[in-house]
Amino acid sequence: MDARLADDLHSLPDLLDAASKVAGAALAGVGERAAAVPPVGVVAAPLPEGGAGARGALEAFLRRWEPGFAASAGPRYLGFVTGGATPASLAGDWLTAAYDQNPASGMDSSAQDLERETVGWLAELFGLGPEFSGAFVTGATMSTVTGLAIAREWLGERAGVTVSADGAAALGPVTVLSGSPHSSILKALSFLGMGRSSLKKVPVLPGREAVDIAKLAEALETLAGPAIVVANAGTVNTVDFDDLRAIAALKQRHDFWLHVDAAFGGFAALAPEHAALTAGLDLADSVVIDLHKWLNVPYDSAVQFTRRRDLQLRVFSNNAAYLGEIGDTPDFLHLTPENSRRLRALPAWFSLVAYGRDGHREIVERCVSLARDLGARIDGSPRWQLLAPVRLNVVCFTPAGEVTQERIDALVRAIAEDGTTFLTPTVYDGRPALRAAFSNWRTTAADVDRIFAALERVAAG
């Protein structure tokens, strides 16, 4: 054994204690750390030849890279839709690395059963019945890829071909309909060989991002065969929801696969005041849920659900003698694009056990309340213009006066340089804008005070 490895093994408890102290200090200071740290261009170092041991690696990290890390897990980071990591999920994530289980196979540990339990809890949390099965994946994009791969196989079933055996070319052109599709839909369609051009945008309701059901019905009427409909349970700009029940009702007259992107909007199901927004989620054929958003578990973590596990198995099965028989309860390596992977379910399991439905409902309700607070302040400021109602946890707004993309880009840079908060740019209804997404369990009303003061300061400067 290499001498450095032997030394590190001998002193492993002390090394872990040192790393724990670094992590503890980082978490203790996350509330005051800059929400964004503009890159300064660290010069890449040469590959180490002899190695410095784990202590040396920790010191090098603290010296060269740690100062450039942003407080993306902190209470005032409002970019993208980024949760933090609850204390329980962080503990679970550390143990995930320590036990280093590969849940893709059930031949050697109970890790896969823990994941099945967690998937079952999540299905219950989002109101999905026993007809749904699911598995953990890296994020909403890979959940989308998995769901649309199953949809592609369903299209083949309708056409009398087996796409998983004969390839996407055997299926021919397909049609995917959506009102306000997330960009990951296009990425998935490209990846799966159905092509970005297969996506046809359907008009949305006036002043909304929700699809016009009548226009969707008209689009379906023009088709000669089955299609895929991508619906939203929370759009990225304004958290608008398609009428899922009305879309599902169109199946009485039209043949289509209903894929619902509920990456973070699905968490509305936890809050009684907002649960009606997700009505009809259980009528979908595939569902996307992103856990490192509003469940507040560490990256990376998401789950995919479908009611057609038989087709999922046909797409992703990996038959090899060393992997054993598939059986009636397929191992996860037969259900997603990955074979080997980490036990992503453990942090989510920890957080669900620690805080339950009630604790996670409180996080959702508080984030919505805080988003509405910021939205009201922006609406009352002469420096800003609110572009859409704050329906859930995202505030979409733009500066007053003439707005160009260059002005928005300059504001994003100025906000990042200020460091109090971080927001991402967007375009809403053709207008360059900003979006502030609340999803962190740490965020409080005091943080909204500081966020709004920073926005006013940057706008005035």
N, C-alpha and C positions, 0 to 999 in steps of 0.2 A: 504493500500500500504506500502511496506517495506520503512523504513525511508530513506535508502540510495537511493532507486529509486525515492522517492519524492524529495529529495535534488537535485539529478541529473536532474530531470525534471525541477525543478525551475531554475537551473543554466545552462540549456542546451545551450543557446547561448554562454556563457563563456566557456563551455566545448568544444564546436565545434571550438571556436576561438583558444583555447589552442592546440587542435589537428591540426588545420590548420597551426599554427605557427611551430609545429614539422614537418609537411609535407613540409611546405615551406622551412624550413632549410635543410631538407633532399634533396629536389629537387635542391636547390641552390648549394649544395655541391656534387651532384652526379657526376660531371665531375672530381672531385679529389678523390672521395671515391674509395677504392680498388674494382677492378672489380670482385675479388673473395676473400672470407674470409674463409680459411680452418676451419672447425668446431673444437672447443676446448673442446667439451663435457660438456655443462652446466648441472649441476645436477638438476634433476626434483624436483620442489617444491611440497609440499603437497597441496591437494585441499583446498582452503580457506573455512573456515566455516562461519565467520561473514561477510566477504567481506570488501573491502577498498573503495568502490565507484569508479566512473569513473576517478576521479583525481588520486586516488591511483593506479588504473590499468594502467593509462598512465605513472605514475612515475615508476612502476614496469617494464613495457615494456622497457622504456628508460634505465633502470639500468641493466636489465638482458638479454634482447634479441636484442635490436636495434644495439648494437655494432657488432653483428655477421652477420648483413644483408649485402649482397653484392650489388654493383651498377649494378645489372642485367638490370636496366632500363637506364644505362649510355652509353656514346658514344663509349667506348672501350670494351664492353662486346660482344665477338664474339662467345660465346659458343652456341651450338644447333642452332636454328634460332629464336632468341629472339628479338622482337621489343621493343621499349619503350612505352610510352604513350604520345601522343601529348597533348598539353595543353587543347584543346577542348575535347578530349576523356576523359581526367582526370576529367574535370568539369562534363561531362556527367555521368561518373562513380560515382562521389560523389552524384549527384542527383538521380542516380539509387537507391542508398542505402537510401537516404532521403525519396523518394516517395514510395519505397518498393512495387512496383507493381508486380503482378504475371501475366505475359502475356499469360499463358497457356490457359486461358479462356477469352472470349470476353463478358461475361455477365455483367461485373461491371466497365469497364473502356475502354478508347481508346488506352491503351498500345499495344494491339495486332495489331491495325491498324498502329501504328508507326513502329512496327516490319515488317509488310507486306510492308510498304513503303520502309524501309531500305533494305529488301531482294530484292525488285524490282530494287532499285538503284544499288545494288551489282551485280545482274544479268546483268544489262546493262553495268556495268563497265567491266565485264569479257566476254562480247559478247554473252551472253546466251539469247535466244529468249523467247517469251511469252509462249512457250510450257514447259518451266521449272518452277517449283515451288521450294520453299526452306524454310528453317527454321533455327534458331540459335541453336547451340549445344555447348558443352564445349570446344571442340578442334578437331583437325584433326582426332584423333583416334575415337571419337564418331561420327564424320561425316562419317568416313569409316564404322563403325558398322552400321549406319543407311543405307548408300548406299548399302552395301552388304546384309543387311537384306531384302531390296527391291529386290535385285538381286536374293536372295534365293527364294522369293515368285514368281518371274518371272520364275525361273527354275521349280518350282512346277506347274505353269500355263502350261508350255510346256509339262510337264509329266502327266497332268491331275489330279494333287493332289493339295490340299490346305495346304501348310506347316503351315500357321498361325493357322489353326484349328487342323491339324493332327500331327504336329511336324516334326522336321527335319528327323526323322527315316523314315517317309513316302516317303521322297524324295530319299533316298538311297545315294550312293556315288556320289559326284560331282567333277568336274574338274575346277580348277582355274589356268589360265596361266598368267605368267608375266615374264618380263626380269630382272628387278631390283626392286623387291617389297620392300617397306618400311616394317619395322618390325611390324608396327601396323596392316598390312594385316593379318599376322599370328595370332596376338592377336584377331582380329575380327573373323577370321574363327574358332578359338577355342571357343570364346564366343557364336557364333551363331550355334554351333553344326555341322558345316560342316567339322571341323577338320583341324588342321595344315597340315596334310599329303595330303589334297586335293590340295595344291598349288604345281604346277609343274613349275620349272624354265625353261625358254626358253633361248637359247643362245643369247648373245648380240653381237653387231657389234664389230669388232676388235678395241681395245683401247677405247671403249666407254662403257657407261652404258645403252645405248638405245637398245631396243630389235631389233633383226634381223627379219625383216618382213617376209622374205622367210622362216625362221625357224618357225616363228609363224604360217604361213600358213600350213606348213608341220605338225605341232602339231595338228592343227585344223582338218586336213584331217584324222588323225588317230582316231578321236572321233566318237562314234556312236550316240551321242546326243548333246544337247546344252551345253554351258560352260559359264564361266565368264572369261573375259579378263581384267586384271588390267594394265592400262597404266600409264606412268609417264609424268607429265608436270613439270619436275624439280626433279631430284633425289637428295637424301640427301647429297651425297659426292661431286658431281661435277655439279649439276644442269643440268644434261643431259635430253633431251626431246625425248620421243618416237615420231615417225611420226604418229600423231593422225589421220590425213586424210587417210593415207595408211592403218592403222589398221581398221578404220571404213569402208573402201572400201571392206575389207574382208567379211563384212556382206552380200555382194551380193552372196557369195558362202557358207557361214557358219553361223550357228545360235549361237550367243553369246551376252551376256550383256557386254557393255563396261563401265567399272568404271575407272574414271580418277582421279588420285591423283595429284591435283594441289595445294597442301597445301600452298606453298609460290611461286612456279614457275608460278602459274596462274597470278601473278601480272605483269609478263612480258607483258601482254596484254595492260597495261597502257602506255608503252613506245613505240613509233613508231619504233625505231631501233630494238626492240626485240619482237614486237608483233607477228611476223611470227612464233615464236616458239610455240605459243599457237593455231595456226591454226588447226581447227578441234575440239576444245574443245566443241563447240556447237553440235557436233555429238555424244557426250557421252550420256549414259543413266543415269549415276549418276556422280556427281562431288564433290570433296572435296576442300574446301578453308578454310585456317586458318587465322583468322583476327588478333590474337594477335602476329602474325609474322609481315608481311610487311604492314599491315594497321596501325600498331602501336596503338592499343587500349589495355587497361589493360586486364590481364588474368581474367577469361577465356572467350574466344570468338572465335567461328568458325561458318561456315554456311555450310549446305549441300543442294545440288540441285539435282533434278531428273525430268525426263519427265514422270514418271509414278506415279503420286500422288495417283491414284486409288489403286495401289498395296501398296503404303506406308500407306495409310489409313487402308487397310486390315490388315497390320502387327501391327500397333501401336494404332489402335482405342481403346478407353477406354469407354465402354458403361456403364453408371450409371445414375440413375434418377436425382441425384443432380447435374450432369454435364450438363443436358439439351440435346436437340437434336443435332446431328452432323451437319445436314444441308448441303447446297451446298458449303459453305466456312468453312471447318472444323477448329475448334480451334486447336492451336498448340499442345495441350496435346494429340491429336489424330494422331500426325505426327512424334513424336520423342520418344525415350525411357523415357523421363522425363514427369512428370505431372506438379508439381509445380517447378518454377525456377524464377531467377531474370530476369529483363528486360535487357538482354545482348545487345539488339539492340541499346539502348540509347547512349552509348559511341561511337559506330560506326556512328550513325546518326549525333551526334555532330561533329565528325571529318569530315564527308562527307560534311555537311553543311558549316563548317568553312573553309575547304581548297579545296573542290571540286576535280574534276578529275585532274586539273592542279597541285594542290599542292601535291597530292599523286603521280602523275607521276614524279615530281621533286625528291621526296624521293627515288623512285625506281631508277631513272637515276643516282642520286648522289651515292647511295650505289653500283651500278654496277661499276661506275667510280673508286670509292675508292677500291673496291675489285681488279680491274685490276691493280691499282697502287701497292697494296701490292703484288700481284702476280708477277709483273715485278721486284720488289725489291728482292723477294725471289728467282726468277729465276736468278738474277744477283749476288747472294751471294754464296760464296764457302761453307757456312755452311749449306745450305738448298738445297733441290731439289723439284721443282714443278712437281707434278705427273700428272696433267691434265690441259688443257687450262681453263682459268677463263671464263666460258661461261656466267655467270650472276653475282651472288653475293656471291659465296662460293669459297674459295681458299683451295685447297687440296694439301698438301705438306708433306715432310718428311725430317729428318736431313740427311746430307750427310754421306757417309760411311755405315758401317754395321748397320742395324736397326733391333732391336728386340722389342717385345711388352713391355719388361721391360724398355727399353730405352725410348720408347714413354710415358709410364706411369710416369717415372721419370721427363720427360720434362713437362708433364701436371701439375704435382705437383709443379715443380719449377716455372712455369709460374703463377700458382695460388698464390704461396707464394710471388712472385714479386709484384703482385697486379695491375700492369699497365693494363693488359688485361686478358681475360680468353678464352681458346680454348678447344675444346673437341677432344678426340681421335677417330679414326675410322680405318677401314681396307679397302684399295682400291686395287683391283686387287691382293688380297692376301698379300699386303704389309701393315704393321702397319704404320699409318700416323696421321697427325693432320688436322683439318679443321677449318677455320676461316669464319664465316658467318656474312655478313654485312646486317643488316636490321633495324638499329636504326635511327630515324629521326634526332638525335643530331650529328651523326658522321660527322667529317670534315677531310680535308686533314691533319690538324695539329695532329689529333688523329692517323692517319696512321703513321706519323713520330714517334710518341711515341710508337706505337705498334711495329713497325719494330725495333726500337732501343731496346725495351725490349726483343724481340725474339733473336736479335743478342747477347745481354748481357747474356741471359740464355744459349744460345748455346755455348758461349765462356767460360762460368763459370763452 
